[in-house]
Amino acid sequence: MTSTKPQRRLSMRGLIEIHKQLLARYGGQSREVDLVKLELALMRAVSFAADNKKFMRARLAAGYAWSLLKARPFTEGNEMVALAAMVVLLEMYEVEWKCGEVEETAMVLEAAEKTVTEDDWTEWVVRNTAGKKPNKE
């Protein structure tokens, strides 16, 4: 019996590296991370796609971002890491992300300020994905 659950995941180590790279690129002082909050965020993210419904990969990516935004495991840069984690996971699955930078920023800030619901967030992510990326041949 084959599993329909996603096989690719983001790891704690990978997210810490993304955080480190973002701080180096955009500035920031603290590389501190609450490992318990980070681990809980990763476990929570997987539940977004656990039901194997349509748009599973986009919903999983939404789950990573949402969980990181809510858990806030990093002393600073949680919003940047959440968005980067979502886009990285979509890239891993070769799912095209078609949202502009201004809208991304607005949605991430709204989610961080708790003016967007989890369902609204997930719907927004699904709406801004376009399935598999076309081959570049």
N, C-alpha and C positions, 0 to 999 in steps of 0.2 A: 504494500500500500504506500503510495507516495503522499508526502505531506505538501499541502498548499501554503503552508506558512512561509513567510519570507526567510531566506537563508542568510542574508547579509544584515549585519548589525554594526552599529557604531560602538566602539569600546570606550571604557573610561580613559584608557591611555591615549586613544585617538582624540577624544574630546579635549583632554588636557593639552595635547599638542596643538590642536586647533586654537585653543585659548592662548597659548604661548605665542603662536604665530600672529594672531590678531593683535595682541598687545604690542608685539615688536613692530608691527606695521602701522598701527593707528595710535599707539601710545597708551600708557597706563602704568600704574605703579605696582599693583599687587598681583602676584601669581598664586595667591592663596586659594585653596579649593577645599570645600567640605566634601570629603570622599563619600560619606554616608548619604548626603543629599544627592550627590552625583549618581551614586549607584541606584538609589531609589527612583530618580528621574529616568534612568535607563530602563529599569524594570517597568515603570509606569508607561513609558512610551510604547512598548510592545503591545500593550492592551488595546491601543487604537486600531490595530489591524488583526486582532486575535480572532475575530468572527469570520474571517475569510470572505468578506463581502467585496463588492465591486470597488475598484480604486484602492486596493489594499496598500500598494506601495506609496501612493500619495498620502494616504491616511497614516501610514507608519511614519513618514517624514514629518507630517503635521504633529504627530505624537511626540517625536523627539523635541521639536522646537517648543511645543506647548509645555511639556514636562520640564524642560530646562528653564523656561521663563517662569514657571510657577515655583520650582524648587530653589532656584537662585543659588546654585552650589559654588559659584565663583564670587570672590569679594567684589570684583568689578568685571564688566564686559559680558554679563549674562545675555543681554539682547543680541550682541554681535555673535556670540557662540551659538545661540539658539538658531538664528537665521543661517549661519554657516553650516551647522549640523544638518539642518533640513535640506539645504542645497546640495551638500556633499552626499547625503543618502540618495537624493533623487539622481544625482550623477552616477552613483554606484549602480543604480537600477536602470540607467540610461533613459530616465524619464525627463522630458523637456520641461523646464521651468520658464514660464512666459510672463512673468510679472515684472513691472518696472521698479526701479530703485526707490522712487518716491512713495509708491503704494506700499512696497515692502516695509520701508521705514515707518510709515504711518501705522500699519497693522501691527508691527512688532511693538511699537510704543503703546498702542491701544491695549494690546494683550498684556503688556507689562503693567499698565495702569489699571487693569481689570475692567475695562470698558467693553471688552469683547468676550463672548462666551466660548467655551470649548467647542461646542457644535459650530458656531459661526467661524471660528478659526479653521476647523477641519474643512468645512465647506469652502472657505476661501482658498485653502491650499489645493484642494481637489479641482476647483474651478480654474486655477492658474497652472495646471499641468496639462500636458498634451500627449500623454502616452509615450511610447518609445521614440527616441530621437531618430530622425532619418539617417540612413547610412551616408557617409560622405565619400562617395566613390566617383 
